[in-house]
Amino acid sequence: MVHFVGAGCGAADLITLRGKKLLEEADVIIYAGSLVNAELLKYAREGCRIYNSAHMTLDEVIGEIKKAEEKGETTVRLHTGDPSIFGAIREQMDALDRLSVSYDVCPGVSSFCGAAAALKAEFTLPDVSQTVILTRMEGRTPVPEKEKISSLAAHRATMVIFLSAGMLKKLSEELISGGYSEDTPAAIVYKASWEDEKTVRGTVGTLSEMAEKNGIKKTALILVGDFLGESYALSKLYAPDFSTEFREARQ
């Protein structure tokens, strides 16, 4: 059996209880060493074989899983954040399907949630934005034409941009050409929830300067939108003149 486990956004105690239990019981752990906090490996039992997938190809990862299956062992494939977001798990699951290997997925706290917590921000504010776009800049991995940053920016919704900290000058240009103004609030969150977490606030037009000034080149999320500003409407849910299933409106 293979368990794809979300490691959470960084801090070792932000993994789910289920994820921790699976780590403690695993015979083999294959973890994404470029991003997963190595502190999580302390949950592994004595004798567990541990592999860093940052040094492995897809075939090598599947090869180790296959060896474990042949021995009747359990494998945890430990991914950063939640495995469903930029986790490259589909190709692994398809490979396991071809081998008739059973697997399941244990969700985790994504880094975009950790970033909001670090900023003490709410992505979905009434009268500001009710949509969150999770995306990335095009680099060595292309994006579909309709999902270019400039196209998505036309919505002026809340945007969280992964895997793009090294391309911030270009990112600013794309955001502005698409529809955000230069003075739209923006933030960079470096290593959300880690001990060396860093948050920097500024604007879309100053993203590159913000990163350079703070020595941020990778392992950071870019957050863009007026949700980082001061103006918003109060929620109807708690308004005294708003009826719900549980509370009558008060005049």
C-alpha positions as CSV (number, residue, x, y, z in Angstrom):
1,M,0.0,0.0,0.0
2,V,1.2,3.5,-0.8
3,H,0.0,6.6,1.0
4,F,0.5,10.0,-0.6
5,V,0.7,12.3,2.4
6,G,0.6,16.1,2.5
7,A,3.4,17.3,4.8
8,G,1.7,20.6,5.4
9,C,3.1,24.1,4.7
10,G,6.3,23.8,6.7
11,A,6.2,23.5,10.5
12,A,6.4,19.8,11.5
13,D,3.4,20.1,13.8
14,L,1.2,21.3,11.0
15,I,1.0,17.8,9.4
16,T,-2.4,16.2,10.0
17,L,-2.9,13.6,12.7
18,R,-3.5,11.0,10.0
19,G,-0.4,12.0,8.2
20,K,1.7,11.7,11.3
21,K,0.3,8.3,12.1
22,L,1.1,7.1,8.5
23,L,4.7,8.3,8.9
24,E,5.1,6.5,12.2
25,E,3.9,3.2,10.7
26,A,5.7,3.4,7.3
27,D,8.3,0.9,6.2
28,V,9.5,3.3,3.5
29,I,9.3,7.1,3.2
30,I,10.0,8.9,0.0
31,Y,10.0,12.6,0.7
32,A,10.3,15.7,-1.5
33,G,13.5,16.9,0.1
34,S,13.7,20.2,-1.8
35,L,10.7,21.5,0.1
36,V,9.5,19.2,2.9
37,N,10.8,20.0,6.4
38,A,13.2,17.3,7.4
39,E,11.9,17.6,11.0
40,L,9.0,15.4,9.9
41,L,11.3,12.5,9.4
42,K,11.7,12.3,13.2
43,Y,8.2,10.7,13.2
44,A,9.6,7.7,11.2
45,R,10.0,4.5,13.2
46,E,13.4,2.8,13.7
47,G,14.4,0.8,10.6
48,C,12.3,2.8,8.2
49,R,14.1,3.3,4.9
50,I,14.1,7.0,3.8
51,Y,14.7,8.3,0.3
52,N,14.9,11.9,-0.9
53,S,13.1,12.3,-4.2
54,A,14.9,15.5,-5.0
55,H,17.7,13.2,-6.2
56,M,15.5,10.7,-8.0
57,T,13.6,10.4,-11.3
58,L,10.0,9.3,-11.5
59,D,11.2,5.8,-12.6
60,E,13.5,5.6,-9.5
61,V,10.7,6.6,-7.2
62,I,8.3,4.0,-8.7
63,G,11.1,1.5,-8.6
64,E,11.6,1.9,-4.8
65,I,7.8,1.6,-4.3
66,K,7.7,-1.5,-6.4
67,K,10.5,-3.1,-4.2
68,A,8.6,-2.3,-1.1
69,E,5.4,-3.8,-2.5
70,E,7.2,-7.0,-3.4
71,K,8.2,-7.2,0.3
72,G,4.7,-6.5,1.5
73,E,5.8,-3.1,2.9
74,T,3.9,0.2,3.3
75,T,5.3,3.3,1.6
76,V,4.6,6.9,2.4
77,R,5.2,9.3,-0.4
78,L,5.6,12.6,1.5
79,H,4.8,15.8,-0.5
80,T,5.0,19.4,0.5
81,G,1.8,21.2,1.4
82,D,-1.2,19.4,-0.1
83,P,-0.3,16.8,-2.7
84,S,-3.0,18.1,-5.1
85,I,-1.3,21.4,-5.7
86,F,1.8,21.3,-7.9
87,G,2.5,17.9,-6.4
88,A,3.1,15.9,-9.6
89,I,1.2,13.1,-8.1
90,R,-1.0,12.2,-11.1
91,E,1.9,10.7,-13.0
92,Q,2.9,8.6,-10.0
93,M,-0.7,7.4,-9.4
94,D,-1.0,6.4,-13.1
95,A,2.3,4.5,-12.8
96,L,1.0,2.7,-9.8
97,D,-2.3,1.9,-11.6
98,R,-0.3,0.2,-14.3
99,L,1.4,-1.9,-11.6
100,S,-1.9,-2.6,-9.8
101,V,-0.5,-1.1,-6.7
102,S,-3.1,0.3,-4.2
103,Y,-2.8,3.8,-2.9
104,D,-4.7,6.6,-1.2
105,V,-4.2,10.3,-0.5
106,C,-3.9,12.1,2.9
107,P,-4.5,15.8,2.4
108,G,-2.3,18.5,3.9
109,V,-2.3,22.2,4.7
110,S,-1.2,24.0,1.6
111,S,1.4,26.7,1.7
112,F,-1.1,29.2,0.4
113,C,-3.1,28.6,3.7
114,G,0.1,29.0,5.6
115,A,0.9,32.3,3.8
116,A,-2.5,33.7,4.7
117,A,-2.0,32.8,8.3
118,A,1.4,34.4,8.3
119,L,-0.1,37.7,7.0
120,K,-3.2,37.4,9.2
121,A,-5.2,37.8,6.0
122,E,-8.5,36.6,4.6
123,F,-8.5,35.8,0.9
124,T,-12.3,36.1,0.4
125,L,-13.5,39.5,1.6
126,P,-17.1,40.7,0.8
127,D,-17.1,43.4,-1.9
128,V,-13.4,42.8,-2.6
129,S,-12.9,39.3,-3.9
130,Q,-14.7,36.0,-3.6
131,T,-12.3,34.1,-5.9
132,V,-8.8,32.8,-5.2
133,I,-6.6,32.0,-8.2
134,L,-3.7,29.6,-7.5
135,T,-1.2,29.7,-10.4
136,R,2.4,30.1,-11.4
137,M,4.6,32.0,-13.8
138,E,5.6,30.2,-17.0
139,G,9.2,29.1,-16.7
140,R,10.8,25.8,-17.9
141,T,7.4,24.3,-17.4
142,P,4.9,26.1,-19.7
143,V,1.4,27.0,-18.9
144,P,-1.6,26.8,-21.2
145,E,-2.0,30.0,-23.2
146,K,-5.4,30.9,-21.6
147,E,-3.7,30.7,-18.2
148,K,-1.0,33.3,-18.7
149,I,-0.6,35.6,-15.8
150,S,-1.8,38.6,-17.8
151,S,-5.0,36.7,-18.7
152,L,-5.7,35.7,-15.2
153,A,-4.9,39.2,-13.9
154,A,-7.9,40.6,-15.9
155,H,-10.2,39.3,-13.1
156,R,-8.4,41.3,-10.4
157,A,-9.3,38.6,-8.0
158,T,-7.1,37.4,-5.1
159,M,-4.1,35.7,-6.7
160,V,-1.5,33.4,-5.1
161,I,1.5,32.7,-7.3
162,F,3.6,29.7,-6.7
163,L,7.1,28.8,-8.0
164,S,7.8,32.3,-9.3
165,A,10.0,34.1,-6.8
166,G,12.9,34.2,-9.2
167,M,10.9,36.0,-11.9
168,L,9.4,38.9,-10.1
169,K,10.3,41.7,-12.5
170,K,8.5,39.8,-15.3
171,L,5.7,38.9,-13.0
172,S,5.0,42.5,-12.1
173,E,4.9,43.4,-15.8
174,E,2.5,40.6,-16.6
175,L,0.2,41.5,-13.6
176,I,0.1,45.2,-14.6
177,S,-0.4,44.5,-18.3
178,G,-3.3,42.2,-17.4
179,G,-5.2,44.5,-15.2
180,Y,-3.8,45.1,-11.7
181,S,-2.6,48.7,-11.0
182,E,1.0,49.2,-9.9
183,D,-0.2,50.2,-6.5
184,T,-2.3,47.1,-6.0
185,P,-1.3,45.6,-2.6
186,A,1.0,42.6,-2.8
187,A,3.0,40.5,-0.4
188,I,5.8,37.9,-0.4
189,V,5.8,35.1,2.1
190,Y,9.0,33.2,2.4
191,K,8.8,29.7,3.9
192,A,5.4,30.1,5.5
193,S,5.2,28.5,9.0
194,W,8.9,27.6,9.1
195,E,11.1,29.0,11.9
196,D,12.8,31.4,9.4
197,E,9.5,32.6,7.9
198,K,9.5,36.1,6.5
199,T,6.7,38.3,5.3
200,V,7.2,41.4,3.2
201,R,4.4,43.7,2.1
202,G,4.4,46.2,-0.8
203,T,2.7,46.6,-4.1
204,V,2.6,44.9,-7.5
205,G,5.0,47.5,-8.9
206,T,7.6,46.9,-6.1
207,L,7.7,43.0,-6.0
208,S,11.2,42.7,-7.5
209,E,12.5,45.4,-5.2
210,M,10.9,43.8,-2.1
211,A,12.5,40.4,-2.8
212,E,15.9,41.8,-3.6
213,K,15.9,44.0,-0.4
214,N,15.1,41.0,1.7
215,G,17.3,38.4,0.0
216,I,14.3,36.3,-1.2
217,K,15.0,34.2,-4.3
218,K,13.0,31.0,-3.9
219,T,10.7,29.1,-1.5
220,A,8.2,32.0,-1.4
221,L,4.7,32.7,-2.4
222,I,3.5,35.9,-4.1
223,L,0.1,37.2,-3.0
224,V,-1.7,39.9,-4.9
225,G,-5.0,41.7,-4.5
226,D,-7.1,44.2,-2.7
227,F,-7.8,41.6,0.0
228,L,-4.5,43.0,1.4
229,G,-5.9,46.5,1.6
230,E,-8.0,48.2,4.2
231,S,-11.5,48.4,2.6
232,Y,-14.1,45.6,2.7
233,A,-17.7,45.0,3.6
234,L,-18.8,43.1,6.7
235,S,-20.1,39.6,6.3
236,K,-23.9,39.2,6.1
237,L,-23.7,36.1,8.1
238,Y,-23.3,38.0,11.4
239,A,-25.3,41.0,10.5
240,P,-28.2,41.5,13.0
241,D,-30.7,42.1,10.2
242,F,-29.8,38.9,8.3
243,S,-31.8,35.7,9.0
244,T,-30.2,32.3,8.8
245,E,-31.2,28.7,9.5
246,F,-30.0,29.2,13.1
247,R,-30.9,32.8,13.9
248,E,-33.8,35.2,13.2
249,A,-33.1,38.7,12.0
250,R,-33.2,41.4,14.6
251,Q,-34.8,44.7,13.7
